[in-house]
Amino acid sequence: MGLHFRDYRPEDRDAAYYVCLKTGDHGGDGEPLFQEDPDALARIYVGPYLEFCPELALVAEDDQGVCGYALAALDSRTFFDRYEREWRPELVRQFPDPSGDPATWTPVQETHHLYHEPDYFCPEPYDQYPSHLHIDFLERARGRGLGRRMIEELLKRLHAMGSPGVHLGMSERNERAYGFYRALGFEELIRHEGAIYLGRKLQDTDPAGHDDSATGQSA
């Protein structure tokens, strides 16, 4: 079938979690860092999107299976409110907040701490960029233009649903992804606690074509 994208299906969940793990080190392979709990990151950055916004969830697929995803939420504050009420309580119940010196925490412990102290930051002006998205790809699927097309599709869907604009957050250490998003028309809004937030208004939802070889962990 070759590399393509399609709408998410429930049976894709485990594969999407795996993509999150394999891009979980600032776009690089996070598997060595999360051996104690491979799903730690995906419980924040994938699971709630698949549960709450499946109509805005796309997966990339090739002959080997699912190799990427693009996820979005129409209204970030509404999404985070639902996350707080319906998703986070179970994470807190299952995974204790780590103790001791945070400087000594493992990546898994740092992520578990986010279950207890979530970051719901949204860049301003919020009314211009209320939606948000993120996209992750395995190495084998990068550089082939699919990331750009998946973002275009999500922007069209968000625009059709009435969104005036979208933002995303990415690690300051993921320089390649920064160039990718800027090439797609995203403008830097603010830097906050190690993350760069970029935004794009949705009057024009047809970004110019660019290579997507930079795509990695954006959340």
N, C-alpha and C positions, 0 to 999 in steps of 0.2 A: 504493500500500500504506500510505502514511502512516508516521509515526515509530513504530518498534517495536524490540524487541531480540530477539536469538536467540543460539544457541551459535556460537562462533567456528568458521570453516572455514579450511583452509590458504590458500585463495585470497584471504582477507581480510588477509593479512600486510602487504602494501604499504600498504593503506589505513589499517591500524592504526598503522603507523609514521608515516604522514602526520599523523594526529590527534595523535600525541605531539609532532611538530614544531610544529604549529599551536597547541599549548598549552604550549610549552616555555619561555616567558618568564614564569614564576610565574603560570601560567594564561592569559597573553596569547600573542599570535602570536610564536613563536620563529623563524619562517623568516628574518627579516632577520639574526638573530644566528648562524645555523647554515648560511649559504650554502656555506661551504667543505665541510661534511659534514652534509647534512640528516638522516642516520640516526644521528648520534652519540648522542643521548639515548635513542632507541628501542632501541639495542643493549643498554642497561642496563635500561630500565624497561618494555619490551614484549617483545622477542625471547625472552628466557629463559622468560617466563611462557607464551608460546605454545608453546614447545618442551617445557617440563617439566610444565606444568599445564593442558593444553587443556580438561580437564573443568571448570575453574574460570575459563574465559575467555568473556566475553560481548561481543557487539558491538551497538551501536546502529546502526540503518539507517533511511534515509528514501528518498524518490524519487530523490535525488541520489547515494545510495550510503552507505557506512559513514561515520558521523559521531560515533562515540564508542566507548568500550570500558570494561569493568570487569574487572579481573584480580585473582586471588587465589592465595595459596599456603597449603596446609594447615598446614605446620610450617615456620616461617621459617628455623630453623637448618639443617634438612635441605635446604631450598631453596638457601640460601647455600652450603652445602657442595657441592652439585651444581654451582652456578654457578662456584665456585672451581675445581672439577676438570674440568668439561666445557665451560664457556662462556668463561671469562676467558682461558685460554691463547691462544686464537685472536685475541682482541682485542689482547692484549699483542704478539703476533707481527706483527699488521698495522699497529698504530698506536703509534709510539714515544712514550715519556713526554716531554712538552715540557721544554725546558731554559730557563734564564734566570730572571728575577725573576717569581714567580707573580703579582705585582701587575700585570704587563703582559700576562698571558695573555688570549687571546680566550675567549669561551664554549666554542668548540670545543676549544681547548687544555685548558681546565679539565675538560671532560668526558673527553677522552682521558687526562688524569691520573687520573681515577677508574677507568679501566681498570686502571691500574697500582697504585693505592692505593685499593681499594674500601672502602666504608663498610658494614659488616655490623651496624650498631647495631640492637639490639632493646630496647625498653623493658621495664622490670621492673614488676610481677612476671611473668616470662616464662611461667610455668606457667599463668597465668590468661589471657594474650593471645598464644598461640603463632602464630596465623595472622596474615596481613596481606593487605591489599588496596589497590588504588588505582583511580581512575576519572577519565577525561578525556573532555570533550565539546567538539566544535566549537561556535562561538557560535550557529549556527542551530538547534542542538538543545537549548539550555539553556532552563530556565524552563518546561518542559512536563511535569515529573513523572517522566520516564523514569529519571533518575539514581537517584531514591529506589527505584523498582521494581527496578532492576538490583542495587542494593545489597541489598535485601530478598532477592532470589533467591540471591545469593552467600552471604549469612548463613545462609539455610536449607540450602544445600548444605554449607557448612562445619559447621553444627550436626549434620547427618545423618552427616557423616564423623567425628564425635566431637570436634570442636574445642570447648573451653570458652569461647573468646573470640578477638577479632581486634583488631589495631591497624593504624594507618596513619600515614604521615609526610607532612607537607605543609610548604610554604614558609611561614615567618613573614610573608612579604609578601602572601600570598593571603588577605586578611581575609574576603572573601566566602565562600570555601570553608570557612573555619573556622566561620562561622555555620551553614552548611549541615550540616556533620557534627555540630555540637553539637545541632542540631534533630533529628537522627536518633538521638540518645541516646549519642553518643560523648563520653567524658569526657577532658579533657586529662590526660596521664600525665607528660610531661616535655618540656622544650625542650632541644635538643641541636644545636649547631653550625649555627644558622640554620634549623632545622626544628622543627616542633611535632609531637609524637607523641600521638595520641589512641587510646583503646581502648574497646571495648564487649564486655561479656559476652553470651553467646549463650543464656541461659535463655529470653529472649523475642526471637524473630527476626521480629517484626512491628512495625517502627517506625511511629510515628504519621505520617500523611501530611503532607508539607510540600513547598513549592515547591523546585525544584532549580536555581534561576537562578544560584546561587553556584558551581556546579561548574566547576572548571578543573583545572589541573595540580596533582596532590596529592603527587607523589613528588619 
